[in-house]
Amino acid sequence: MTKICGGLPKSLPTFFLLLLGISTVMAQQDNTTYKRRVLETSEVDLLFSYYNQDGNNAAVTGGEGTEELTDATSSIVLRMPLNEDDVLTVDVGLSAYTSASSSNVNPLDGGVNVTPFDASTGESRKDVLAYINPSYQHTSEDRNTIWSANAYFSSEYDYFSIGFGGSYTRLFNEKNTELSLGGNVFLDKWNAIYPIELRPGFFDDRVEGNGSYAPTFTEFDKESRNSYSLSLSFSQILGKKLQGALFMDVVSQSGLLSTPFQRVYFGNASDFFIDDFQLADDVEQLPDSRLKLPFGGRLNYYVNDFLVLRSYYRFYWDDWGITSHTANLELPFKLSDKFTLYPAYRYYTQTAADYFYSKEAALSTFEFYTSDYDLSKYDAHQYGAGIQYKDIFANTKVFSFGLKTIDLRFSQYDRSDGLNAFIVTLGTTFVGN
C-alpha cells in the first residue's frame, strides 16, 4: 500500500539504556519503608511475528485479483518500576510488509503483461510502519485504584497517526471485583495515493475499450480521520475456579474513512483495459462517519492443576450495516512446571456492509460503494496452538537480565471468500536483577 518510511533511529539502544538508568537511580533514591512494588523489577519483552496471506479478491483491484501479502513485525516492550506505585512502559516496533495487491496501485511499473493476478515490481509493493507507544501507570497505596495514561505515534508512507488516552480501574470486594473505564483518541492523516490511471496527466497508448477512457473522478478534499473510543469493563471472581468478565466499547469515527487507492468498477460504465488489467471507474466512496458498538464477555474455568478453560464471545454492530459474532476457546494444558501447551479455536461471522458490491455490481448513480471484501458477508475459522516455557527463577541470563518466559504460537486462518493466512509469533520476556 505505497507506504515507505525511514524506520526507527539508530540511537534506540542508547534510549533504552537511558530509561533503565533513570529507573535504577529513582529506585536507589527511595529509602522509605518497604512495601511491595506493583512491579518488582524492570522487564523487557522481545516480540516477533511473521504473517502470510493469499486470496483472489483484492480491494486494490476492485474485488478481483491477488491478495498475496507477507508481513514481519518486531517490537520491544520495556516496563520499568519508577517507584513502588508507578510503572513506565515503552512499546516500540517496526512492521515491514510486501504486498502483491498494493503493488497494483500502479500495475504499469513492471512486468510484460499487466494483470491483477500478478504483483507489479514497483515501490508500492512494500512499506514499513514504525510506531512508539509510551504509557504511565499509577497504583494507589492500598492497591485498589489504578489509573494510566498513554500516547501513540505511528508513521507509514501514506498514513500518519497520533493518539492519546487513559484509563481508571477500581477494585472492590477484597479485590474480587474490578471495574475499569478507559478512553482513547486517534488523530490520523492520509497522504492520499490514487490508482495510477486516476492521477492527473495519465496517458498510455495501450488503453483498449469502447470510446475514450475519461472517468468522472474527483480527489478527496479532506484527508484526516479521527477516532474516539470509550470502553467499560467489569470482571468478577465467581468462585474458587470460575472468573468472568463483561466489556463494552463505543467507537466513533469521522473524516476520510475510504481508502483512496481501492478501485471500484461500475456495471453501467464501459470497460477499459491495459492488457488484462481493467482501469478504474472510481475509488471506493464511504460515509464520513461510522459508529461501532462491540460488547461481550469472557469466562475462565480452572479445571485442575493441569487444565484451564478460557472462553470469549463478542457481538459487534455498526451503522454501516455490519453485525458480527466472535467466539473463541483456548485450553491451556500444563505439561510440566515449565511447559504449557495451549490449543485454540476462533469462529467469526459477519453480515455485509450496506455499501459493499462485488465487481461491476455498483452503479455510478450510487452515493456510496466499495468492493473491499473485508466489508462483505463471510465466515472465518482460525485454528492455532502455542507452547510456553516458563523459568520462574530466571536462571538463564542474557547480560544482566534473566529469561522469564518464551512463547511460540502458530495460527491458521481460513475465510469463506477464499482468503487464507497463517501467522507465527515468538515472544520472550526478560527480567532485571
C-alpha positions in Angstrom: 0.0 0.0 0.0 2.6 2.6 -1.1 3.8 3.3 2.4 7.6 3.6 2.8 9.1 5.3 5.8 12.6 5.6 7.2 12.1 3.3 10.3 13.4 3.9 13.8 16.5 5.8 14.8 19.8 4.0 15.3 20.0 5.5 18.8 17.2 3.3 20.2 19.6 1.1 22.2 21.0 4.2 23.9 17.5 5.4 24.5 16.5 2.2 26.4 19.7 2.2 28.4 19.0 5.8 29.5 15.5 4.8 30.6 16.8 1.9 32.5 19.4 4.2 34.2 16.7 6.6 35.2 14.7 3.7 36.7 17.7 2.5 38.7 18.6 5.9 40.1 15.0 6.5 41.2 14.9 3.1 42.9 18.2 3.9 44.7 16.9 7.2 45.9 13.8 5.5 47.5 14.7 4.9 51.2 11.2 4.8 52.6 9.7 1.9 54.5 9.5 -1.2 52.3 6.2 -2.0 50.7 5.5 -4.5 47.8 6.1 -2.8 44.5 3.5 -3.0 41.7 6.4 -4.2 39.5 9.4 -5.6 41.4 12.0 -5.1 38.6 12.3 -4.0 35.0 11.0 -6.3 32.4 11.7 -6.5 28.6 9.5 -8.3 26.1 11.0 -9.1 22.7 8.3 -9.9 20.2 8.4 -11.1 16.6 5.6 -12.3 14.2 5.5 -13.4 10.6 2.2 -13.2 8.7 1.4 -14.6 5.2 -1.9 -14.5 3.3 -3.3 -15.1 -0.1 -6.7 -14.8 -1.9 -8.3 -13.5 -5.1 -10.5 -10.6 -4.0 -8.1 -7.7 -3.7 -9.8 -4.4 -2.9 -7.0 -2.5 -4.7 -8.1 -4.1 -8.0 -11.9 -3.8 -7.4 -12.6 -7.0 -5.6 -10.7 -9.3 -8.1 -7.0 -10.0 -8.1 -4.2 -11.4 -5.9 -4.3 -10.7 -2.1 -0.9 -12.1 -1.5 0.9 -10.4 1.4 3.7 -11.1 3.8 4.4 -9.1 7.0 7.2 -9.3 9.5 6.8 -7.4 12.7 9.2 -6.9 15.6 8.7 -4.9 18.8 10.4 -4.2 22.1 8.3 -3.6 25.2 10.1 -2.2 28.2 8.4 -2.0 31.6 10.2 -0.1 34.4 9.2 0.5 38.0 9.8 4.2 38.8 8.9 3.5 42.5 6.6 1.3 44.5 3.5 2.6 42.8 4.4 3.8 39.3 5.3 1.9 36.2 6.5 3.4 32.9 6.1 1.2 29.8 7.5 1.9 26.3 6.5 -0.2 23.3 8.4 0.4 20.1 8.0 -1.6 16.9 8.5 -2.0 13.2 6.3 -3.7 10.7 7.6 -4.4 7.2 5.4 -5.9 4.5 5.4 -6.9 0.9 2.0 -6.9 -0.8 1.2 -8.1 -4.3 -2.2 -6.3 -4.2 -0.9 -2.9 -3.1 1.7 -3.2 -5.8 -1.1 -2.8 -8.3 -1.8 0.7 -7.2 0.5 1.2 -10.1 0.5 -2.0 -12.1 2.3 -0.4 -15.0 5.8 -0.1 -13.4 6.9 -3.6 -14.1 6.1 -6.8 -16.0 5.4 -7.6 -19.6 1.7 -8.5 -19.4 -0.3 -6.3 -16.9 -2.8 -8.4 -14.8 -4.4 -8.0 -11.4 -3.4 -11.6 -10.5 0.3 -10.8 -10.5 2.3 -8.4 -8.5 3.9 -5.3 -10.0 7.6 -4.7 -9.3 7.2 -1.1 -8.3 7.8 0.6 -4.9 4.1 0.3 -3.9 4.6 -3.4 -3.3 6.3 -2.8 0.1 6.2 -0.5 3.1 7.4 -0.1 6.7 5.3 1.0 9.6 7.1 2.4 12.7 5.4 3.1 16.0 6.1 4.1 19.6 3.5 3.7 22.4 4.6 5.0 25.8 2.3 4.6 28.9 2.4 5.5 32.5 0.5 3.6 35.3 -0.1 4.7 38.9 -1.5 2.4 41.6 -2.8 3.7 45.0 -1.2 2.8 48.3 -4.0 0.3 49.1 -3.7 -1.2 45.5 -7.4 -0.7 44.9 -7.2 2.1 42.4 -5.2 2.2 39.2 -5.0 4.9 36.6 -3.0 5.1 33.5 -2.2 7.5 30.6 -0.8 6.6 27.2 0.3 8.1 23.9 0.7 6.6 20.4 2.6 7.7 17.3 2.9 5.7 14.0 4.1 6.5 10.5 3.8 4.9 7.1 4.5 6.4 3.6 0.8 7.5 3.1 -0.5 7.5 6.7 0.4 9.2 10.0 -1.3 8.6 13.3 -1.1 10.2 16.7 -3.2 9.1 19.7 -3.6 9.5 23.4 -5.8 8.1 26.1 -6.1 6.9 29.6 -8.0 4.5 32.0 -9.2 4.3 35.5 -9.6 1.0 37.4 -11.2 0.4 40.8 -11.1 -2.9 42.7 -13.8 -3.8 45.3 -14.8 -6.7 47.5 -11.3 -7.6 48.6 -10.1 -7.4 45.0 -12.7 -9.9 43.8 -14.5 -7.3 41.7 -12.9 -5.0 39.2 -14.4 -2.1 37.2 -12.5 -0.2 34.5 -13.2 2.8 32.4 -11.0 3.9 29.5 -10.9 6.2 26.5 -8.7 6.8 23.5 -8.4 9.4 20.8 -6.6 8.9 17.4 -6.0 11.8 15.0 -4.8 10.4 11.7 -3.8 11.9 8.4 -3.7 10.4 5.0 -1.2 11.3 2.2 -3.7 10.1 -0.4 -2.3 7.9 -3.1 -4.7 7.1 -6.0 -4.6 4.4 -8.7 -2.2 5.4 -11.4 -4.9 5.8 -14.1 -6.8 8.3 -12.0 -3.9 10.6 -11.4 -3.6 13.9 -13.4 -1.9 13.6 -16.7 -2.3 9.9 -17.1 -1.9 8.6 -20.6 -1.0 5.2 -22.0 -1.4 4.2 -25.7 -2.1 0.6 -24.8 -5.6 1.5 -23.4 -8.3 -0.5 -25.1 -12.1 -0.1 -24.9 -15.2 1.3 -26.4 -14.5 5.1 -26.8 -12.2 7.2 -24.7 -11.2 6.5 -21.1 -12.4 9.5 -19.1 -13.6 8.5 -15.7 -15.5 11.2 -13.6 -13.2 11.1 -10.7 -12.7 13.7 -8.0 -9.9 13.6 -5.4 -10.9 13.7 -1.7 -10.9 17.2 -0.4 -10.2 16.2 3.2 -7.5 13.7 4.3 -8.0 13.5 8.0 -9.5 10.6 10.0 -10.4 10.9 13.7 -11.4 8.1 16.0 -12.8 8.3 19.5 -13.4 5.3 21.8 -14.8 4.7 25.2 -14.5 1.3 26.9 -16.1 -0.1 30.1 -15.3 -3.5 31.6 -16.4 -5.4 34.7 -14.7 -8.6 36.0 -15.7 -10.7 38.9 -14.2 -13.8 40.7 -17.3 -16.0 40.8 -15.7 -18.8 42.8 -12.5 -20.6 43.5 -12.5 -22.0 40.0 -14.5 -19.5 38.0 -13.9 -16.0 36.8 -16.0 -13.9 34.4 -15.8 -10.5 32.7 -18.1 -8.3 30.7 -17.0 -5.4 28.4 -18.4 -2.8 26.1 -16.9 -0.2 23.7 -18.3 2.8 21.9 -16.2 3.8 18.9 -16.9 6.9 16.7 -15.0 7.7 13.6 -15.2 10.7 11.3 -13.3 12.0 8.3 -11.8 10.2 5.3 -12.9 6.6 6.0 -12.5 5.5 2.4 -9.1 4.0 1.3 -8.0 6.2 -1.6 -6.3 3.5 -3.7 -9.1 0.9 -3.7 -10.7 0.7 -7.1 -14.4 0.3 -8.0 -15.9 -0.9 -11.3 -19.4 0.2 -12.3 -22.0 -2.0 -14.0 -23.2 0.9 -16.1 -19.8 2.1 -17.4 -17.7 1.0 -20.4 -14.7 -1.3 -19.6 -11.2 -0.2 -20.5 -8.1 -2.3 -20.2 -4.4 -2.3 -20.5 -3.5 -5.9 -21.3 -5.6 -7.9 -18.8 -5.8 -5.1 -16.2 -9.1 -3.2 -16.0 -8.8 0.5 -15.4 -10.8 2.0 -12.5 -14.1 3.8 -12.9 -13.7 5.3 -9.4 -12.2 4.6 -5.9 -14.4 3.4 -3.1 -16.7 6.0 -1.6 -17.8 5.5 2.0 -19.7 7.7 4.5 -17.5 10.2 6.5 -18.8 8.9 9.9 -19.1 5.5 11.5 -20.4 4.3 14.9 -19.2 0.9 16.2 -20.7 -0.9 19.2 -18.9 -4.1 20.3 -19.8 -5.9 23.6 -19.1 -9.3 25.0 -17.6 -11.3 27.8 -15.0 -13.8 29.0 -15.4 -16.9 31.2 -12.4 -18.8 32.6 -12.8 -22.0 34.4 -10.0 -23.7 36.4 -10.5 -27.5 35.8 -7.5 -28.7 37.8 -3.8 -28.1 38.2 -3.2 -29.1 34.6 -6.1 -27.6 32.6 -7.9 -24.2 32.3 -10.8 -23.4 30.0 -10.7 -19.9 28.6 -13.8 -18.8 26.6 -14.6 -15.5 24.9 -17.6 -14.1 23.0 -18.2 -10.7 21.3 -21.1 -9.2 19.4 -20.5 -6.3 17.1 -22.8 -3.8 15.4 -22.1 -0.7 13.4 -24.2 1.8 11.4 -22.8 0.7 8.1 -24.9 -2.4 8.3 -22.4 -4.9 9.7 -23.2 -7.2 12.6 -20.8 -9.9 13.6 -20.2 -12.7 16.2 -16.9 -13.9 17.5 -16.4 -17.0 19.7 -13.0 -18.2 21.0 -11.9 -21.1 23.1 -8.4 -21.7 24.5 -7.3 -24.7 26.5 -4.0 -24.1 28.3 -2.7 -27.5 29.4 0.2 -27.7 31.8 2.7 -30.3 30.7 5.2 -29.7 33.5 6.3 -27.0 35.9 8.0 -25.2 32.9 5.9 -26.1 29.8 2.3 -25.2 29.0 0.6 -26.2 25.7 -2.5 -24.2 24.6 -4.6 -25.2 21.6 -7.1 -22.6 20.5 -10.0 -22.2 18.1 -11.8 -19.0 16.9 -15.0 -18.6 14.9 -16.1 -15.4 13.2 -19.1 -14.5 11.1 -20.4 -11.1 9.8 -23.0 -9.6 7.5 -22.1 -7.4 4.6 -22.0 -3.6 4.8 -24.8 -1.7 3.2 -22.2 -0.3 0.7 -20.5 -3.5 -0.4 -20.8 -4.5 -4.0 -18.9 -7.2 -5.9 -17.1 -6.2 -9.1 -19.4 -4.2 -11.5 -22.4 -4.6 -9.2 -22.4 -1.0 -8.1 -23.8 1.8 -10.4 -22.3 5.2 -10.9 -25.5 6.8 -9.6 -25.0 5.3 -6.1 -23.7 7.6 -3.4 -21.5 5.1 -1.6 -19.8 1.9 -2.8 -16.9 -0.4 -2.1 -15.6 -3.8 -3.3 -13.5 -4.4 -0.3 -14.3 -8.0 0.8 -13.4 -7.1 4.4 -16.8 -5.4 4.3 -18.6 -8.4 2.6 -20.5 -11.2 4.2 -18.2 -14.1 5.3 -17.4 -16.7 7.9 -13.9 -17.4 9.2 -12.2 -20.2 11.2 -8.9 -19.8 13.0 -7.1 -22.8 14.4 -4.0 -22.5 16.5 -1.7 -23.9 19.1 1.1 -22.5 21.3 3.7 -23.6 23.8 5.1 -21.6 26.6 8.3 -22.2 28.6 8.5 -20.5 32.0 11.5 -20.2 34.2 10.2 -18.8 37.5 13.7 -18.3 38.8 15.1 -16.7 35.6 18.2 -18.8 35.8 19.2 -18.3 32.1 20.9 -14.9 31.8 21.3 -12.5 28.9 23.6 -9.7 30.0 22.1 -8.7 33.4 18.6 -9.9 32.5 17.1 -13.3 33.3 14.9 -15.2 30.9 11.4 -15.5 32.4 9.2 -16.9 29.5 9.3 -18.0 25.9 6.1 -18.2 23.9 5.8 -19.7 20.5 2.4 -19.7 18.7 1.0 -20.7 15.3 -2.4 -20.0 13.8 -4.1 -20.9 10.5 -6.9 -18.6 9.3 -9.5 -19.6 6.6 -12.2 -17.3 5.3 -15.3 -18.4 3.3 -14.4 -15.9 0.5 -11.2 -17.8 -0.3 -8.8 -15.7 1.8 -6.4 -17.8 3.9 -3.5 -16.9 6.1 -1.1 -18.1 8.7 0.8 -16.3 11.5 3.7 -17.4 13.6 4.6 -15.4 16.7 7.6 -15.6 19.1 7.7 -13.7 22.4 10.3 -13.7 25.1 10.3 -11.9 28.5 13.4 -11.0 30.4 13.5 -9.6 34.0 16.2 -7.5 35.6 18.0 -8.4 38.8 
